[in-house]
Amino acid sequence: MSQATTQKFVAVAILALLLLVWQFLPPALGVPKYIVPTVSDMLTELGRMYRRENLIANLASTAIFTVLGFAIGSGLGAAIGYLLGLSAFWERVLSPYILALQIAPKVAFAPLFIMWFGYNSTPKLLVTVLIVFFPVLVNVLAAMKTVDRDMVNLARAYSLTRWEIFKKVEFPSTLPNLMAGLRIASTLAVIGVTVGELVGGNTGLGFLISYGGGQANAAMVFNAIVLLTIIGIALYSVLVWAEERLLHYIPKKDH
């Protein structure tokens, strides 16, 4: 049995063990179902949510705005990060403002966005963009500062244009950091969408969490959390897949 197969087998075995513990331990300890529902309770509730709570539409809404917010936020973060990395002057001028926005709690903007744009999908999209923006920006900007200056000077010696230097030297050098920032941002995108839906949404899994909590329906809340986790894992996995193909030339450490 190969190491990869063994790892998958162990991972599946751990998941099965956790599900068994989740199913049988709470009743054995006398924990009420409205506090910690069992796996079977959650599956039953999942069927009810599908029939009564428009689960597919809410799941699709959260997934779409997660991907959309991630794409817009990471695109803006990467673009501004590269632009600031190419201009030391503007980096010094704008750094205090970027730092202030980075420190400010992003979720606190959700009520403001709701007051400005109303109870619709715009606030959760804006919160997601704001949360995703900074990890990508910071990673790209830090990578631009560590680009090998000898390589840049060599490119200049060969009379390469500024765009050619960026395309052939700086961008490839910063690509690992960009992908790392995107992976971090993908996990935060789910948080951004959920916060927007919890604070003022009328659709999505965050809305179902808020609604389920108000109804003391713990199974609904747990189901929504599990589905949110699956969305985050799916987005993260796509980025890992893309990174493996874009950075295939970088040797990986064997354990």
C-alpha positions as CSV (number, residue, x, y, z in Angstrom):
1,M,0.0,0.0,0.0
2,S,1.5,3.4,-1.0
3,Q,1.9,6.2,1.4
4,A,-0.8,8.3,-0.3
5,T,-3.3,5.4,-0.1
6,T,-2.4,4.9,3.6
7,Q,-2.9,8.6,4.3
8,K,-6.4,8.6,2.6
9,F,-7.3,5.4,4.5
10,V,-6.3,6.9,7.9
11,A,-8.2,10.2,7.1
12,V,-11.4,8.2,6.2
13,A,-11.0,6.1,9.3
14,I,-10.7,9.2,11.5
15,L,-13.8,10.7,9.9
16,A,-15.8,7.6,10.5
17,L,-14.7,7.5,14.1
18,L,-15.6,11.1,14.7
19,L,-19.1,10.5,13.1
20,L,-19.6,7.4,15.3
21,V,-18.6,9.4,18.5
22,W,-20.9,12.2,17.4
23,Q,-23.8,9.8,16.9
24,F,-23.6,7.9,20.1
25,L,-21.7,10.0,22.7
26,P,-24.2,12.8,23.2
27,P,-27.2,10.5,24.0
28,A,-24.9,8.4,26.2
29,L,-24.1,11.5,28.2
30,G,-27.7,12.6,28.3
31,V,-27.1,15.7,26.2
32,P,-30.5,16.9,24.7
33,K,-30.9,16.9,21.0
34,Y,-31.6,20.6,21.0
35,I,-28.1,21.2,22.4
36,V,-26.0,18.7,20.4
37,P,-28.0,16.8,17.7
38,T,-26.7,13.4,16.6
39,V,-25.6,12.7,13.0
40,S,-28.9,11.0,12.3
41,D,-30.8,14.0,13.6
42,M,-28.9,16.2,11.3
43,L,-29.6,14.0,8.3
44,T,-33.3,14.0,9.1
45,E,-33.2,17.8,9.5
46,L,-31.3,18.1,6.2
47,G,-34.1,16.4,4.4
48,R,-36.6,18.7,6.0
49,M,-34.5,21.8,5.0
50,Y,-34.4,20.5,1.5
51,R,-38.2,20.2,1.4
52,R,-39.2,23.2,3.5
53,E,-36.4,25.8,3.7
54,N,-35.3,26.1,0.1
55,L,-31.9,24.6,1.0
56,I,-30.6,24.4,-2.6
57,A,-31.2,28.1,-3.3
58,N,-29.7,29.2,0.0
59,L,-26.7,27.0,-0.6
60,A,-26.2,28.3,-4.1
61,S,-26.5,31.9,-3.0
62,T,-23.8,31.4,-0.4
63,A,-21.5,29.5,-2.8
64,I,-21.9,32.0,-5.6
65,F,-21.2,35.1,-3.5
66,T,-18.3,33.3,-1.8
67,V,-16.6,32.7,-5.2
68,L,-17.6,36.2,-6.5
69,G,-16.4,38.0,-3.4
70,F,-13.2,36.0,-3.4
71,A,-12.5,36.7,-7.1
72,I,-13.1,40.4,-6.8
73,G,-11.3,40.9,-3.5
74,S,-8.3,38.8,-4.5
75,G,-8.1,40.5,-8.0
76,L,-8.1,43.9,-6.4
77,G,-5.6,42.9,-3.7
78,A,-3.2,41.4,-6.2
79,A,-3.5,44.4,-8.6
80,I,-2.9,47.0,-6.0
81,G,-0.2,44.9,-4.3
82,Y,1.7,44.7,-7.6
83,L,1.2,48.4,-8.3
84,L,2.5,49.5,-4.9
85,G,5.3,47.0,-5.2
86,L,6.4,48.8,-8.4
87,S,6.3,52.2,-6.8
88,A,8.2,52.8,-3.6
89,F,6.8,56.4,-3.5
90,W,3.1,55.4,-3.5
91,E,3.8,52.5,-1.1
92,R,5.2,54.9,1.5
93,V,2.4,57.4,0.9
94,L,-0.5,54.8,1.1
95,S,1.0,52.4,3.7
96,P,-0.5,54.2,6.7
97,Y,-4.0,54.1,5.2
98,I,-3.7,50.5,4.2
99,L,-2.5,49.6,7.7
100,A,-5.4,51.4,9.3
101,L,-7.9,49.6,7.0
102,Q,-6.2,46.3,7.7
103,I,-6.4,46.7,11.4
104,A,-10.0,47.8,11.4
105,P,-12.4,44.9,12.1
106,K,-13.9,44.1,8.7
107,V,-17.1,42.5,10.1
108,A,-17.9,45.9,11.8
109,F,-18.5,47.3,8.3
110,A,-21.5,45.0,7.7
111,P,-24.1,47.1,9.5
112,L,-22.9,50.2,7.6
113,F,-23.2,48.4,4.3
114,I,-26.7,47.3,5.2
115,M,-27.6,51.0,6.1
116,W,-26.1,52.2,2.8
117,F,-27.4,49.4,0.4
118,G,-30.3,47.8,2.2
119,Y,-31.2,44.2,3.0
120,N,-29.9,42.6,-0.2
121,S,-26.9,40.7,-1.5
122,T,-24.6,43.8,-1.8
123,P,-23.6,44.0,1.9
124,K,-22.4,40.4,2.1
125,L,-20.5,40.8,-1.2
126,L,-18.8,44.0,0.0
127,V,-17.8,42.4,3.4
128,T,-16.4,39.4,1.6
129,V,-14.4,41.6,-0.8
130,L,-13.0,43.6,2.1
131,I,-12.0,40.6,4.1
132,V,-10.3,38.8,1.1
133,F,-8.6,42.0,-0.1
134,F,-5.9,42.4,2.5
135,P,-4.3,39.0,2.8
136,V,-3.6,39.0,-1.0
137,L,-2.4,42.6,-0.9
138,V,0.0,42.0,1.9
139,N,1.4,38.8,0.5
140,V,2.0,40.3,-2.9
141,L,3.5,43.5,-1.6
142,A,5.9,41.5,0.7
143,A,6.9,39.3,-2.2
144,M,7.6,42.3,-4.4
145,K,10.1,43.6,-1.8
146,T,12.0,40.3,-1.9
147,V,12.5,40.0,-5.6
148,D,16.1,39.3,-6.5
149,R,17.5,42.7,-7.5
150,D,20.3,41.1,-9.4
151,M,17.8,39.5,-11.7
152,V,16.0,42.8,-12.2
153,N,19.3,44.5,-13.0
154,L,20.3,41.8,-15.4
155,A,17.0,42.2,-17.2
156,R,17.6,45.9,-17.5
157,A,21.1,45.2,-18.9
158,Y,19.4,43.3,-21.7
159,S,17.2,46.4,-22.3
160,L,13.9,44.7,-21.3
161,T,11.0,47.1,-20.9
162,R,9.4,47.7,-17.5
163,W,6.5,45.5,-18.4
164,E,8.8,42.7,-19.7
165,I,10.8,42.8,-16.4
166,F,7.5,42.5,-14.4
167,K,6.2,39.7,-16.7
168,K,9.5,37.6,-16.8
169,V,11.1,38.3,-13.5
170,E,8.9,39.9,-10.8
171,F,5.6,38.1,-11.4
172,P,7.1,34.6,-11.6
173,S,9.1,35.3,-8.4
174,T,6.1,36.5,-6.5
175,L,3.7,33.8,-7.7
176,P,4.3,31.4,-4.7
177,N,3.4,34.2,-2.3
178,L,0.4,35.2,-4.4
179,M,-0.9,31.6,-4.3
180,A,-0.3,31.4,-0.5
181,G,-2.3,34.7,-0.1
182,L,-5.1,33.3,-2.3
183,R,-5.3,30.1,-0.2
184,I,-5.6,32.2,3.0
185,A,-8.2,34.4,1.4
186,S,-10.3,31.5,0.3
187,T,-10.9,30.5,3.9
188,L,-11.8,34.1,4.8
189,A,-14.2,34.4,2.0
190,V,-16.6,32.0,3.6
191,I,-16.4,34.0,6.8
192,G,-17.2,37.3,5.0
193,V,-20.3,35.9,3.3
194,T,-21.5,34.3,6.5
195,V,-21.2,37.5,8.5
196,G,-23.1,39.4,5.8
197,E,-25.9,36.9,5.8
198,L,-26.0,36.7,9.6
199,V,-26.2,40.5,10.1
200,G,-28.7,41.4,7.5
201,G,-29.2,38.7,4.9
202,N,-32.5,37.1,3.8
203,T,-30.9,34.3,1.9
204,G,-27.9,31.9,2.2
205,L,-26.6,29.5,4.8
206,G,-25.8,32.4,7.2
207,F,-29.5,33.3,7.2
208,L,-30.4,29.7,7.9
209,I,-28.0,29.8,10.9
210,S,-29.7,32.9,12.2
211,Y,-33.1,31.5,11.6
212,G,-32.3,28.1,13.1
213,G,-30.8,29.7,16.2
214,G,-34.0,31.8,16.6
215,Q,-36.0,28.6,16.4
216,A,-33.7,26.7,18.8
217,N,-33.1,24.3,15.9
218,A,-29.5,23.1,16.6
219,A,-29.6,20.5,13.8
220,M,-30.3,23.3,11.2
221,V,-27.5,25.4,12.6
222,F,-25.1,22.4,12.5
223,N,-26.1,21.5,9.0
224,A,-25.5,25.0,7.7
225,I,-22.1,25.1,9.4
226,V,-21.1,21.8,7.8
227,L,-22.3,23.1,4.4
228,L,-20.3,26.3,4.8
229,T,-17.2,24.2,5.7
230,I,-17.7,22.1,2.5
231,I,-17.9,25.3,0.4
232,G,-14.6,26.6,2.0
233,I,-12.9,23.2,1.5
234,A,-14.0,23.1,-2.2
235,L,-12.7,26.5,-2.9
236,Y,-9.4,25.8,-1.1
237,S,-9.0,22.5,-2.9
238,V,-9.4,24.2,-6.3
239,L,-6.6,26.7,-5.4
240,V,-4.3,23.9,-4.2
241,W,-4.9,22.1,-7.5
242,A,-4.2,25.3,-9.5
243,E,-1.1,25.9,-7.4
244,E,0.3,22.4,-8.0
245,R,0.0,23.0,-11.8
246,L,1.3,26.6,-11.8
247,L,4.2,25.9,-9.5
248,H,5.1,22.4,-10.6
249,Y,8.7,23.5,-11.2
250,I,9.3,24.1,-7.4
251,P,10.6,20.9,-5.7
252,K,8.5,19.7,-2.8
253,K,9.9,18.5,0.4
254,D,9.6,14.7,1.0
255,H,8.4,13.7,4.5
